[in-house]
Amino acid sequence: MALPTLQHYLAVGAIMFCVGIIGFMTRRNLIVMFLCTELMFQGVAINLIAFGAYHHNLAGQAFVIFVLVIAAAEASLALGLVVLLFRSKNTLDADAWRELRG
Protein backbone atom coordinates (compact mmCIF):
# COMPACT_ATOMS: atom_id res chain seq x y z
CA MET A 1 0.00 0.00 0.00
CA ALA A 2 1.43 3.37 -1.02
CA LEU A 3 2.08 6.18 1.43
CA PRO A 4 -0.14 9.24 1.10
CA THR A 5 1.43 12.02 -0.94
CA LEU A 6 0.85 15.75 -1.00
CA GLN A 7 -1.88 15.32 -3.61
CA HIS A 8 -3.87 13.03 -1.31
CA TYR A 9 -3.86 15.58 1.50
CA LEU A 10 -4.73 18.41 -0.88
CA ALA A 11 -7.61 16.37 -2.28
CA VAL A 12 -9.00 15.68 1.21
CA GLY A 13 -8.68 19.38 2.13
CA ALA A 14 -10.36 20.46 -1.10
CA ILE A 15 -13.20 17.97 -0.63
CA MET A 16 -13.77 19.19 2.93
CA PHE A 17 -13.77 22.80 1.74
CA CYS A 18 -16.21 22.03 -1.10
CA VAL A 19 -18.57 20.14 1.22
CA GLY A 20 -18.47 23.13 3.56
CA ILE A 21 -19.28 25.57 0.77
CA ILE A 22 -22.11 23.41 -0.56
CA GLY A 23 -23.54 23.03 2.93
CA PHE A 24 -23.27 26.76 3.61
CA MET A 25 -24.98 27.68 0.36
CA THR A 26 -27.81 25.14 0.55
CA ARG A 27 -28.78 25.12 4.22
CA ARG A 28 -30.72 27.87 5.92
CA ASN A 29 -30.24 26.84 9.56
CA LEU A 30 -27.75 29.16 11.27
CA ILE A 31 -26.15 26.35 13.29
CA VAL A 32 -25.58 24.22 10.17
CA MET A 33 -24.17 27.25 8.35
CA PHE A 34 -21.82 27.84 11.26
CA LEU A 35 -20.66 24.20 11.23
CA CYS A 36 -20.06 24.40 7.48
CA THR A 37 -17.76 27.40 7.96
CA GLU A 38 -15.83 25.38 10.55
CA LEU A 39 -15.55 22.55 8.02
CA MET A 40 -14.10 25.00 5.50
CA PHE A 41 -11.56 26.16 8.12
CA GLN A 42 -10.49 22.57 8.73
CA GLY A 43 -10.08 21.90 5.00
CA VAL A 44 -7.79 24.91 4.72
CA ALA A 45 -5.87 23.79 7.81
CA ILE A 46 -5.21 20.37 6.28
CA ASN A 47 -3.85 22.03 3.14
CA LEU A 48 -1.60 24.36 5.14
CA ILE A 49 -0.17 21.51 7.17
CA ALA A 50 0.36 19.41 4.04
CA PHE A 51 2.25 22.21 2.31
CA GLY A 52 4.33 22.82 5.44
CA ALA A 53 5.27 19.15 5.65
CA TYR A 54 6.02 19.02 1.92
CA HIS A 55 8.44 21.96 2.15
CA HIS A 56 10.00 20.68 5.40
CA ASN A 57 9.28 23.79 7.47
CA LEU A 58 6.97 24.64 10.32
CA ALA A 59 5.37 27.70 8.73
CA GLY A 60 2.22 25.78 7.76
CA GLN A 61 1.76 24.36 11.23
CA ALA A 62 2.34 27.76 12.86
CA PHE A 63 -0.16 29.40 10.54
CA VAL A 64 -2.73 26.70 11.34
CA ILE A 65 -2.42 27.55 15.02
CA PHE A 66 -3.30 31.17 14.23
CA VAL A 67 -6.19 30.06 11.99
CA LEU A 68 -7.55 27.84 14.77
CA VAL A 69 -7.32 30.70 17.28
CA ILE A 70 -9.28 32.92 14.89
CA ALA A 71 -11.79 30.11 14.35
CA ALA A 72 -12.27 29.71 18.11
CA ALA A 73 -12.89 33.43 18.51
CA GLU A 74 -15.29 33.38 15.58
CA ALA A 75 -17.07 30.36 17.06
CA SER A 76 -17.67 32.06 20.38
CA LEU A 77 -18.95 35.24 18.76
CA ALA A 78 -21.15 33.37 16.28
CA LEU A 79 -22.64 31.16 18.96
CA GLY A 80 -23.42 34.20 21.11
CA LEU A 81 -25.03 35.91 18.14
CA VAL A 82 -27.08 32.83 17.27
CA VAL A 83 -28.36 32.59 20.86
CA LEU A 84 -29.24 36.30 20.84
CA LEU A 85 -31.05 36.03 17.50
CA PHE A 86 -32.92 32.90 18.61
CA ARG A 87 -34.16 34.62 21.76
CA SER A 88 -35.65 37.49 19.80
CA LYS A 89 -37.35 35.59 16.93
CA ASN A 90 -37.49 31.96 18.17
CA THR A 91 -36.18 30.63 14.86
CA LEU A 92 -32.79 29.73 13.43
CA ASP A 93 -33.87 30.09 9.81
CA ALA A 94 -31.53 32.48 7.98
CA ASP A 95 -34.35 33.75 5.74
CA ALA A 96 -36.08 35.21 8.80
CA TRP A 97 -33.05 37.44 9.33
CA ARG A 98 -32.81 39.02 5.88
CA GLU A 99 -33.90 42.40 7.17
CA LEU A 100 -32.49 43.29 10.55
CA ARG A 101 -34.31 46.28 11.93
CA GLY A 102 -33.55 47.82 15.29
C-alpha positions, 0 to 999 in steps of 0.5 A: 500500500502506497504512502499518502502524498501531498496530492492526497492531503490536498484532495482531502482538504479540497473535498472538505472545503467544497462540502463546507461551501455546498452546505453553507450555500444550501442550508438555511439553519444558522447552526448548520451554516456555522458548522459548514464554515468550521468545516471549511476552516479545517479543510484549509488547515489540512492544506496548510499543514500538508504544504508545510510538511512538503516543504519541510518547514513549520510555517504551515503548522504555525499558521494553522495555530493562528487560523484555529485561534481565529476560528475559536474566537469566531465560534464564540462570537457566532454562537453568542449571536445565534443565541441572541437572535434565537431569543428574539425571533425563536427561529434559526432560519436564515431567511427570517433574518434578511432584514435586521431592523432595530 
